[in-house]
Amino acid sequence: MSLYRHLSADERIVIEKLRFGSHCSLQQIAVAIGRSKSTVSRELKRNRWFASNENESYRPYRPSDLKTEIYTAQPFYSALTAQRKAAVRNRKPRKTRRLDHGRLLSYVLDALRKGWSPELIAGRLRHEYPADPLMRVSYECIYQWIYRKPERSRDLRAYLARNHQRRRKRGGRKGKGTRIAMRVPIGEPPALVDSRRQLGHYESDTVIGAVASKRCMNTQVERKTRRLFARLIDDKSAASTIKAEYEIYRTIPPKARRSRTWDNGTESALHQAVDEALGMLTYYTDPYSSYQRGSNENRNGMIRRYLPKKTSFENLTQEELDMIVHEINNRPMKCLDYRTPNEAWNEEIHKLEIQSTTNNHTPHRCT
């Protein structure tokens, strides 16, 4: 593969003679100097010169019938001027690459190894270094840096959540019917649930392990704060599922547990038991429409970074799973203004406690 060479002074002289002396075409000039036609075209456009504009200042318009000397003629090409301009451009310092800054590079590498996405890294930098312009980089710059050839030896692509060449089409297939009693479709919940303005609405799912093992985990994600809860269960049965759900929700304040949204798996068939015991509501997504539980799918994807598909959960303890969940909940998120789910959750719980204290101290008026 041939490397790019800048045009020499001799080549520029040939271009000037052939173009303005012999009036040759761009293709003929390119053949004569052994360059591509586009190289010749760019050279002529870049180094056009007016005789009355030696200092590159603005040349005022003069009607052609007023004066027709060289000073008001069409721009032409001068090899001497073109060579001088090229020398000036070469002396100008190149713009430094953003990730050539050592401290920024170290931060980005450490964050990628933690599993942070480029978008998350770019946003968090603005929070941690608000007054440092050197600690700034866009997520697009990080993606380009990861995929450019010199960085492939580091295999930084392995730290990205997904490595699809193209985005997959979002959509769903038609369902075959429901086998869940008292099923309430997702289209019927109040607008307050869908807007994420109110605390206490969850998205539920079951994460399965290796095929040979029946052990899996139940996950619950609070929609407003994106806080993840997870419990290991012996199998995917409805009885094991409601037991795990009850263990998760019974320690949460009543005003912080209002409803949950399931897919159409049969593991949620006994949802009424939890609804009646804890005073919650259950909604169901449309068939094959997991994007309607996007927060839960996102958090499940984070769990898969620690426990990839086909990983057996037989030797996994609840304490080890709690450590994984704790690390996920302490990871900042863009949708939370780069706060962590734990920070957002604690703020909301604190607000509930203040409201409860205020209500308890409010004097009741006698009637």
N, C-alpha and C positions, 0 to 999 in steps of 0.2 A: 504494500500500500504506500503510495507516494505521499510525502508530507507537503503541507502548504508552504509556498515561498512568496515573500513580498516581491512586488515588481521592482526591478532595478532601474537605475537612472537611464541605462542604455535602452531598456525596453520602453520606457516612457518617451524617449526621443523617437523611437520607431513608430509608436502610436501617434505622436503628433504629426510626423511626416506623412504617414499613410492616410490618416483621417482628414487632415486639412491641406495636405499638399497634393496627394493623389486621389483624395475623396473615395477611399476604399470603404467597403462595408465592415460592420463589426466582425462578421464571420471571416472575412479575408484577413483582417488584422490579427484575429485570434490564431489563425493558421500560420501566419508569418512569424509570430513570436512564440508559438507553441503553448498558448494558453487557451482557456475556455472562453467562449463568447461572453458569458456572464461576468467574468473577471474584467474584460475590456469595458463592458457596459458600466459596471460599478466604478471603474477608474475614471471614466469620462464624466459621470454624474457627480462623483465626489469632488473632483478637482476642476470643475468649471471655473472660468476666470473671466472677469471683465477688465478691460484695460483701464477703465476709470474707477475701478474698485480694488486697487492693489491692497488696501488695508482691510478688506472685507466689510467695509461700512455700507450703509444703505445707498444704493444708486438711484437717484430720482428719475422719474419717467420723463422722457423728452420725445415729442412727436417725431415720427420718422421724416416728415417733410420739412422739419426745422433744421436738422443737422444729420448728415448721413456718414460721418466719419467713423473711424474705428472705435471712438470713445462711446458711441451709442449703438454699436453693432450688437449682434447676438453673442452670447457667451461663447468663448472658444477655449481650447485646451492648450496649455503651455507646459511643456515637459519640465522646464526649469522651476516654474511655480509649483507644479505638482510634487516634484522632488522635495522642495522646501517645506511644503505642507506635511508631507509624509514624515520628514525628519522631526518636525514639531510634535506631531502626534505620537511618535515613538518615544519622545522624551517625557511625555506626560505620564505620571504614575498611574498604574493600573488600579482599579477598584479592588480592595481586598475582599476576599471571600469571607462571608459572615462567620462560617464555622471554622475559620483559621484562627480565631481568637481562642487561646488555650483554656481560659476559665469557662467560656461558653461551651466549648467542645466537651470538657469534662462533665459539665452539668447534663448535657444532652445524652452522652453515653451512659451515665449513671441512671438517668431517668428511663432510657430505653431498656436497660437491664432490669429495671423494676417492673417492666411491662406497661409503662405509660405510652400512650399514643402520641404521635407528633403534634396533633392539635392540642392535647392536654399539656404537653411540655411548653408549647408556645404561650398558652394562656397563663400557666403557672409562673413563668418567668416575669410577666408583667406584675404579678402580685408580690413576688419575693424580691424583685429588684426594680421598684418603680422609678428610681432616679438614675439608673445606670443604663445609658443608651447602648453600651457594648453588649449587655445581656439581653439582646432582643433578636428574635429569629422567627420567621413565619413557619407554619406547619408545612407549607408547600416546599419551602427551602429545605426542610429536614427530609421530606420524602425524596426530593431530587438528590440530596446528598447521600441518602441510603442506597438509592438505585444506580447511581453513577458508577462507572466501571472501577475507578480506583478504590472504592469502598467495598466492593463485592468480596474482597479477600477477608474482610472482617465478618462477613455473613451477618450483617445487621438486620437483614430481612427476617431472620429467625425471631427477632424480638417483636415484630408486628403481630397484631391479633390475627389478621387474615392476609393471605398472599394471593388473592384472586387477581387474574389479569384484567378482568372486567367485572363490573358490578352485576350481581344477579338480579333478575327481574323479580320484583315483588308482586305477589298475588296469591291466589288460593284456588283450590279445587272445590268442586261441589261435594257437600257431605252426603252420606248415605242414610242419615237419620240419627235419632238420639236414643240412648238407652239409659238416660239419667232422669229420674223422677223430679218433678218440680223444678225443671230447668228454666232459668230466666235469661233470655238472650241479652247480649251486651248492648243492644240498641235501646234497651229500656231503662238503664240507670239514669239518675238525675244528671243535669249538666255539670253540677258541682263536682261529681266524681271524675268526669272526663277532663275537667279543666285543671286538675291537680292543685287547686287552691286550698283544699281542705285536707287536713291530716287524718290518717286512719284508713285509707283505701289501699288494698294490697293486690298484687298479682301472684298467682300460685302456679307451681309446676313440680314435676318429679324428674330428677336427674338419675339416669340408670347407669350402672357400671358395666363390667364385662358380662357377656352373654351367659357364660356358665354360672355366674353368681346371681342370686335373686336380690341381693342387698342393693339398696339405692338410697337416695336422699330426697327429702321434701324441702323445697325452697319457697320462701315468701319474701316479696320485695314491696316495701311501702312506696307508693307512687310519688308522693310529694318530695320525700327526702332521699329516695332510692336506697334506703337502708336494707341490707340483706339479712335474712334469718334462715338458718338451715339446720335440719335434724336428720340423722341417719335412721333409716327404717329397715326392717328385716326383709320386706318384700313390697311389691307395688299394689297390694290389696287395699280395698277401701277402708278396712278396719285399721290397718297400720297407718294409713294416711291421716285419718281423723285423730288418731292418738297423737301423732307428731304435731298436727295443727293445734290441738288443744294445749300441748306442752309449750308451744311457741307463744300462743296468744294469751294464755292465762296470766302471764306476768306483765302484760302490756296494759296500761290504763284503759278503761272502757272508751273514753273519748278518742283514743288513739287506735282503736280497732273497730271500724265501722262496716267494711265490706271487703270482699276479695273476688278476684276474677280468675276463673279456671279455663283451661282448654276443655275439650270434650272427652278426655280420657276417663275410663271407668273407675279410676282410683278416687275420684271425687263423688262417687255415687251416694255416699252417706253424708253429704254436706249438711243435711238438715240437722244432724246431731250436734255439730259444732255451732250452727246458726242458733239453735234453741238454747244451748248451754251458755253461749257467750254473747248472745244478742247481736249477731252479725248477719249480713246479707251476702248471698253468693250470686254472681253473674257469670255467664259463659260466653266465650268468644264465638264467632262464626266458624264453621268447620274449615280446617286447613288454613287458618288465618292467624298464625303465631305473632305476626306484627302487631296485632291488637293487644298483645301483652309484651310490648317492646322492652319495657324496663326489666322484666323478669328474664327475658331472653338475653338481654345484655349482661345481666349479672351471672346467668348460667354460663355465658361465654367466658366470663372472668374465672369462674370455678374451673372450667376446662383448661385454662392455662396451667393450673396446678395439677389437675387430674384429667389428662386427655381421654378422649373416647377409647373404649375397650380397656380402660384401667379398672381393675377389680377393687371393690370397696371392702373386701373381706377383712383385710388387716388394718383398715382405717379406723381410728378411734374418734369419738365425738370431740375429744380434746384437740386432736389434730385438725379436725374440720373447723372447730371454733377458731383456731389460729389462722386458718386460711380466710375465714369470714371476717375476722378482725382486720387482717391486712387489706382485704378488699374494701371494707367500710372506711378505712383510713386513707383511701386513695382519692385525691381531688377529682372533681368532675366539672366539665365545662358548663353543663346545664344547671349546676348549682353555683355558678359564678366562681368556680374553682375552689369551692369549699369541699370538704369531705362529707360523705353521707352521715358519718357519726356526728360531725359538727352541726349539720342541718337538723338531724334528729334531736340532739340535745337542746338546740334552740327551741324547737317546737314543743318538746316536753316541758321545758322551763316556762314557756308561755302558758301551757295548760295548768301548771302548778300555781302560777300567779293568778290566773283566772279563778281557780278553785279557792285560793286563799281570800281573794277579794269577795267572792260570793259568800263565803262562810262568815265574813266580818260585816257584811251588809245588814244593817238593822231591819227587822221586819216591822212593818207598820200594822198596828192593831186596827181591827175593823169592828 
